[in-house]
Amino acid sequence: MTSTQTRVAAAVRLDGVRKNFGDVVALDGVDLTVAPGEFVCLLGASGCGKTTLLNLVAGLDRPSTGEITLNTSRPAVMFQEAALMPWLTATRNVELPLRLAGFGRAERREKAAELLELVRLGGVGGKRPHELSGGMRQRVALARALAATLRVGGDPHQALLLMDEPFAALDAITRDVLQGELLRVYARTGTSVLFVTHDVREAVRLGQRVVLLSSRPGRVVREWDDLARADAEELTAEITGHLREVISTHAAA
């Protein structure tokens, strides 16, 4: 079951979460905590249950057993595709979740303008998605996701952003730029982030903590924290080695 109650200092906590799809066990006994303001990267091979876990936290599905506790406003999700409304301008796309949350017109315009400035798109609010590059569309999607975490009278720092390989479809240069932009936005907002990736270098660059899931069924098999103090190349090599072990173990099963 999913509950919203304060137990300890955690933006989200998963306790013994298991998810079945018929006879297939996607996740099995996952225990995971994301602290307020923490950036956690969830790493694993394709099909290990990373996206399933994000969907459970987002409330898009329910765990078969176990508990998910949220101490934030409703999580916002950012996907690999920007999924913007093509008939709306960038500003109106960002305003949409604010409208659904009950913000008035003037406040929606003000907050949308602030968020577009935050992602360095202050001058393109009047453009529609087809007029923007792929990287710019993902910036609009990031601004919209941040907007979706806001609530009337709520604490803007009490937010959780779920990101499902949001830069995977972009070219290497654009991906590198947006990773840097995400870190800048994260530092400015204090939003808690749970970021799914299968790219070890991306996880090491972005995360304060990296959590490795086993191949199906997904279980937490290793964690690395205090990444800022580690040598990035050595840590990347270490995590890559463990990821290869996970993949090879699954292939031999």
N, C-alpha and C positions, 0 to 999 in steps of 0.2 A: 504494500500500500504506500501511498505518498501522503506526507503530512507537512504542514508548515507550522513549526513550533520551535521555540528557542530551547536548545539543550546545551550546547557548548558553542564556543566561538568558531563557527564554520559557516561558509556561504552555502555549501551543500555537503551532505554526508550520505554515503551509500553503505548500508549494513547488510551483508549477506545477500546481495541482490543476485537473483537467478532469473533468466528469461528463456522460456521454451517457445519454440514455434512447432507445434505438434510434437513429433518425436525428436526434433533437433534442438539441442541445448546450445543456445548462442552465448549466454553468459552464465557462469557458475560460481556463486559465492563471492561476488566482488565486494570488497571493502575499500572505500576511497573517500577521502575528505579533501575539500578545497577550502582553504581559509579565506576570510574576507580580504579582498585585494590581491589574492595570489593568482599567478599565471601558471597553470598546470598543463603540460602537453601530454596527451594520451597517445602512445606509440604502439604500433603493432602491424603485423602483416595483414594483407587484404583478407576480409572475411572473418576477422577475429572478434568482431562484435563492437568495434569502436563506435560506429554510427548508431547501433542499437542502444548502446549505453547513453549516448547523447539524446536520443529520442525519449528514453525513459526519464532522464533528468528534465527534459523540456515538457514532459507531460503529454507527449504525443502518443505514448503507449504506457502500459502498466507492467511492472515486474510480476513474474509468476510467483515468486516468493521474495522475502526480504523487504527492506524499508528504505525509502529515499526521503530525507529531511531537508527542506529548503528554508533558509533564514534570509531570503532576499525577496525582492519583487519578482514577478513572473519572469523566468529566463527568456532571453532573446536568442534566436538562432540565426547564424550566417552560414550559408551553404557554398558549395563550389561554384554554382551558378548564381549570378547576382539576383535573378528572378524579380527584376523590377517590373512595375506595371508600365507597359510600353506607351500607353496613351497619356501617362502623367509626366509632368516635368520632374526634374531631380528634387526640387523643393516639395512638390506635392507627394512624391514617393516617401520622403522623410516625414512629411506631415501626417501620412495615413495612420501609423500606429498611435500618434499623439491624439488624433481625432477619435480613434477607437477608445483611447484611455480617458476621454472626457475633457481634454484641454480646449479652451475657447479659441476662436479664430486668431486673435491677435497674439496670444501666447504660443500657438502652434507656429505661426510665421516666425516669431522671435527665436524659438528654440530650434526650428529647422535651419534658420540662417546661422545660428551659433554652431550647430553640428556640422554643417557644410563647411564653415570656416575651419572647424577643428580638423577635418580631413583634407583641408587645403583645396576646397572646391567652391570657394565663396563667389566666384564669378560665373558659375555655370548653373545656378539654380533654375533658370528658365529653360534649360535644354532638356530634351527628351532622351531616353536611353540610346536610341539609334544614332544620336549625334555625339555620343561619348565613346571613348576607347574602352577596351575591356578593363584596363586598370582603373579608369575613372568610374566605370559602372560598379566595380567592387568597392570603391571608396564611398559611393552613394549607398551601396548596400550596408557598409559598415556604419555610416551615419544613421541609416534607418534602423539597424539593429540596436544601436545605442538609444535611439528614440523609443524603441519598443520596451526598454527597461525602465522608462520614466513613468511615474504615477503622480496624479494630482496630489499635492501635499506630501509626497514621498521624499525619502532621502536619496538624492541622485547618486550617492556613493554606495548605496545598498543595492547593487545590481550584479547580475550574472550573465555573462556573454558566452554562448556555446558556439564554437566555430568548427565546422566540418570540412576540413581541407579546403579553405576558402581561396587559396592561391594556386591550387594544383593545376588549373587549366590555363594559367598564364605563362608567358614566356619567361625565361630565367631572369632577364634584366628587370622586367616589371615585377616579378615575384620578389626579387631582392629589394626593390624600392618599397613595395607595400609591406614587407616584413618590417622594414625600418619605420614606416609610417605607423604601423600597428603598435610598435613599441613606444613611439612618441605619444600616441593617443592613450595607450594604457597608462603611461606615466602621468598624463594629465588628468585622467578620469578616476583612477583608483578602482576601476571595475574588476570584479573577479572574472577570470577567463579559464574555460576548459576548452582546449584546442586539440582537435584530432588531426593526426598526420601519420603518414608512413615514411616521411622523410626525416632521417636522423639529424642531419645538419640543421634543418628547420627547427626541430624540437630543441636542439642544444642552443641555437641562437635566441629563440623566443622565450623558452620556459624558465621559470625559477625552479621548477621541479619537473622531471620527466618520469612518467609511469609507463612501464612496459606490460602489455597484455600478452598472454599466451595465445597460440592459435586455438581455434574453436575446440571446446568451449573456452571463451575468454575468461581468464583469471589474472589477477595482478601477480606477476612473477618477480618483478624487480622495480625499485625506485631509485632515482638519483636526485639529490637536492643540493642546495647551496651551489648552484651551477656557476654563479658569477665568479667564484674563487677557483674554478677548475680550468685547466688548459683545454681549450675548445677542441683542438685536434685529437688530443689523447682521449678526451671524453667521448668524442664522436666515434673513434675507433673501438673503444670499450663497449659502448652501447650497440654499435653495429655488430660486434661479435656475439653479444647476447641475442640480438634479433635474429641473426643467422642460426643460432642454436635452436631458437623457438621454431623457426621455419623448417629446419632440417628434422627436428623431432616430430613435427606434424607430418612431414612428407614420409617419414619412415613408419608411421603408425598404421 
